[in-house]
Every structure is written in structure tokens, then in C-alpha cells.
């Protein structure tokens, strides 16, 4: 019943969110019996990083300036990025369970790292700049 409520909620929000299907997939993975509760947080972290990279990769202009400005200026892009960060934070909290609040709480500072890493390294991945030796 909980996953039905989440699915209905995300159907309402889907015009705002490019990756709403990922949430539906995550809720279905959670309900599959062969995926244990121990592996689910790791799956969430991996999918949040991959969907974060996919979101940035679909932009035609891969310059650092454009990636930052389009994310900040367009509410839809900001909402998608915040959704990725929330999934990533949920995965970290699920894995650590905040047993040591100082150490594990500081790990939450790493949540924006995948987005920052993509923006900083996007200029090095242009296929037209690869030199054949």
C-alpha cells in the first residue's frame, strides 16, 4: 500500500521531475524478495549517482558555466538535483544509521560530490578533443 501511495504521488509530480520513473523502480526493487534490506541502500546510492550523471549528460552545452547556471536558474533542474541529493543522503543514512553522529553526519557533506565532480570534469570528456596517437 505504501508503494502505491508513492507511485501515485510521483505520477502527480512527474511533469516536474525527469527521473520520476527511478523512484517507481526503487519502490518495486524494495518489494522484490531476493533483494535484501542490506543491499537496498547501496542500490539507491548507485542509482542516484548514475541518474545524476545522466541528467547532466543530456545537456548539449557541457561547459561548467552552463551546467551551473542551468541548474540554478531553472526550477525543474534544481528540483531534479535536489531529488538526487535526497536519494544519496537517504542511502548514506541507511548504510550508517548515524550510529556515530559526528562521523556519519559529516558523511552527509559528501552528498553534492557527484554533481560537483561531473561539473568539474565534464570538459575533459568531449569526444572531439580525443587525440589518436
C-alpha positions in Angstrom: 0.0 0.0 0.0 2.9 2.4 0.8 4.4 1.9 -2.6 1.1 2.6 -4.3 0.9 5.9 -2.5 4.5 6.7 -3.5 3.7 5.8 -7.1 0.6 8.0 -7.2 2.5 10.9 -5.6 5.3 10.6 -8.2 2.7 10.5 -11.1 1.5 13.8 -9.9 5.0 15.3 -9.6 6.3 13.7 -12.8 5.9 16.8 -15.0 8.4 18.5 -12.7 10.9 15.6 -12.4 12.7 14.0 -15.3 13.6 10.9 -13.4 10.4 10.1 -11.6 10.5 6.5 -13.0 13.6 5.9 -10.9 11.5 6.3 -7.8 8.9 3.8 -9.1 11.7 1.4 -9.9 13.2 1.8 -6.5 9.9 1.1 -4.7 9.5 -2.0 -6.9 13.0 -3.2 -6.1 12.4 -2.7 -2.4 9.4 -5.1 -2.7 11.3 -7.8 -4.5 12.1 -10.6 -2.1 15.5 -11.5 -3.4 16.9 -8.0 -2.7 17.7 -7.9 0.9 17.4 -4.9 3.1 21.2 -4.7 3.4 21.8 -4.2 -0.4 18.9 -1.7 -0.9 20.8 1.4 0.4 23.8 0.6 -1.9 21.5 0.3 -4.9 19.9 3.7 -4.0 23.4 5.3 -3.9 24.5 3.8 -7.2 21.2 4.8 -8.9 21.3 8.3 -7.6 24.9 8.8 -8.9 24.0 7.3 -12.3 20.8 9.3 -12.6 22.7 12.5 -11.6 25.3 11.9 -14.3 22.5 11.1 -16.9 20.7 14.3 -16.0 23.8 16.4 -16.7 24.8 14.4 -19.7 21.6 15.2 -21.6 22.5 18.8 -21.7 24.0 19.8 -25.1 26.3 22.5 -23.7 28.8 20.8 -21.3 30.6 23.9 -20.2 31.0 24.4 -16.5 29.3 27.8 -16.6 26.2 26.5 -18.5 25.8 23.4 -16.3 25.8 25.5 -13.1 23.6 28.3 -14.4 21.0 26.0 -15.9 20.8 24.1 -12.7 20.4 27.2 -10.6 18.2 29.2 -12.9 15.7 26.5 -13.9 13.5 25.3 -11.1 13.0 21.9 -12.8 16.7 21.2 -12.9 17.1 22.4 -9.3 14.3 20.1 -8.2 15.9 17.1 -10.0 19.3 17.8 -8.5 17.8 18.1 -5.0 15.9 14.8 -5.6 19.2 13.1 -6.4 20.8 14.6 -3.4 17.9 13.4 -1.2 18.3 9.9 -2.5 22.0 10.0 -2.0 21.6 11.2 1.6 19.0 8.6 2.3 21.4 5.9 1.1 24.2 7.2 3.4 21.9 7.5 6.4 20.5 4.0 5.7 24.0 2.5 5.5 25.5 4.2 8.5 22.3 4.5 10.5 24.0 7.5 12.1 25.5 5.4 14.9 28.3 7.8 15.3 26.6 11.2 14.7 29.8 13.2 14.3 31.5 10.9 11.8 28.4 9.7 9.9 26.8 13.1 9.9 29.9 14.5 8.3 29.5 12.0 5.5 26.3 13.9 4.5 28.6 16.7 3.4 29.6 14.3 0.6 26.1 14.3 -0.9 26.8 17.0 -3.5 30.1 15.5 -4.5 28.9 13.5 -7.6 27.3 16.6 -9.1 30.3 18.8 -8.4 32.6 16.1 -9.8 30.6 15.9 -13.0 30.5 19.7 -13.5 34.3 20.0 -12.8 35.3 17.1 -15.1 32.7 17.5 -18.0 35.2 19.5 -20.1 37.6 16.6 -20.2 35.1 14.1 -21.7 34.5 15.8 -25.0 34.9 13.1 -27.7 36.0 15.7 -30.3 39.1 16.5 -28.2 40.4 12.9 -28.0 43.7 12.7 -29.9 44.5 9.4 -31.6 48.2 8.5 -31.2 
